[in-house]
Amino acid sequence: MANKNNKKLIISIAIIIGIVILFTAIYFGLRSLGNAILDPASADSLAKCLSEKNVKMYGAYWCPHCSNQKNLFGGELEKSGIYVECAEGGENPQPNLCYEKGIDGYPTWEINGKLYSGELSLSKISSLSGCEVAK
């Protein structure tokens, strides 16, 4: 009798662990959908639109979240003038501008005059800026 109960308990625990793993995988999979890396033509097109709308991303060369954001655009943020380096020691640093803007964390996006802290998905950047992400 005790053996049957132990087997049922082990099976129940295994099912619960499986469900937790499944939901975790689904959650992180769906979360990453808005952060697909753009092909060069799409990255260039989106960066041009963002630049025309004077969107800025303030960051630091040592910030891994900033690197994630830059990687989404395949280097187009720097080329288009969207990226602003806030840290001394980075390329073309503008710490005074970052201080004046009140940037206190990285990355910080400035879109339509409002500041948004943290990593933003491409779909979020698109919806906030009105710039379409080419599919």
C-alpha positions in Angstrom: 0.0 0.0 0.0 2.8 2.4 0.9 4.6 1.6 -2.4 1.5 2.6 -4.4 1.2 5.9 -2.5 4.8 6.6 -3.1 4.5 5.9 -6.8 1.4 8.2 -7.0 3.3 10.9 -5.2 6.3 10.7 -7.4 4.1 10.7 -10.6 2.2 13.8 -9.2 5.5 15.6 -8.5 6.9 14.8 -11.9 3.7 16.1 -13.6 3.8 19.3 -11.6 7.5 19.8 -12.5 6.7 19.2 -16.2 3.9 21.7 -16.2 6.1 24.4 -14.5 8.9 23.7 -17.1 6.4 23.9 -19.9 4.9 27.2 -18.8 8.3 28.7 -18.1 9.4 27.8 -21.7 6.2 29.3 -23.1 6.6 32.5 -21.1 10.2 33.1 -22.2 9.5 32.1 -25.7 6.6 34.6 -26.1 8.6 37.3 -24.4 11.4 37.0 -26.9 9.1 37.2 -29.9 9.1 41.0 -29.7 12.9 41.1 -29.7 13.8 39.3 -32.9 17.0 40.7 -34.5 16.2 42.7 -37.6 17.6 41.9 -41.0 19.9 44.8 -42.2 17.3 46.4 -44.5 14.6 46.4 -41.8 17.1 47.7 -39.2 18.1 50.5 -41.5 14.6 51.4 -42.3 13.5 51.5 -38.6 16.6 53.4 -37.6 16.0 56.0 -40.3 12.4 56.5 -39.1 13.5 56.7 -35.4 16.2 59.2 -36.3 13.7 61.4 -38.2 11.5 61.4 -35.1 14.6 62.3 -33.0 14.3 59.1 -30.9 17.4 58.6 -28.7 18.7 55.7 -26.7 21.0 56.7 -23.9 23.4 54.0 -22.8 26.9 53.0 -21.6 29.5 50.9 -23.4 29.8 48.6 -20.4 26.0 47.9 -20.0 24.9 44.5 -21.2 21.3 45.6 -21.6 22.4 48.4 -23.9 24.4 45.8 -25.9 21.2 43.7 -26.2 19.3 46.8 -27.5 22.1 47.7 -30.0 22.2 44.1 -31.2 18.5 44.2 -32.2 19.4 46.9 -34.7 22.6 45.3 -36.0 24.7 48.4 -35.4 22.2 50.9 -37.0 21.7 52.8 -33.7 25.2 54.2 -33.8 25.2 54.9 -37.5 21.9 56.8 -37.4 22.8 59.0 -34.4 20.1 57.4 -32.2 22.6 56.0 -29.6 24.0 58.4 -27.1 27.0 57.2 -25.0 26.7 58.5 -21.5 29.8 56.8 -19.9 33.2 58.4 -19.9 35.6 56.0 -21.6 33.0 55.1 -24.3 33.1 56.3 -27.9 32.0 59.9 -28.3 30.7 60.2 -24.7 28.2 62.9 -23.9 27.8 62.6 -20.1 26.7 66.3 -19.7 23.8 65.7 -22.1 22.8 62.5 -20.2 23.0 64.4 -16.9 20.8 67.3 -18.3 18.2 64.7 -19.6 18.1 63.1 -16.1 19.3 59.8 -17.3 19.9 57.6 -14.2 19.9 54.1 -15.7 20.7 52.3 -18.9 19.4 51.9 -21.4 17.0 54.8 -21.4 14.9 55.6 -24.5 13.7 59.1 -25.3 10.6 58.8 -27.5 8.3 61.8 -28.2 9.9 63.7 -25.3 9.2 60.9 -22.7 11.9 58.7 -21.1 11.5 54.9 -20.9 14.0 53.0 -18.8 15.1 49.5 -19.5 15.2 47.2 -22.5 12.3 47.7 -24.9 11.1 45.2 -27.4 11.1 46.2 -31.1 7.3 46.1 -31.0 7.2 48.5 -28.0 9.7 50.9 -29.7 7.6 50.7 -32.8 4.3 51.4 -31.0 5.7 54.3 -28.9 7.4 56.0 -31.9 4.9 55.3 -34.6 7.7 53.7 -36.7 6.8 50.5 -38.5 9.0 47.4 -38.1 9.3 45.9 -41.6 8.4 42.2 -41.6 
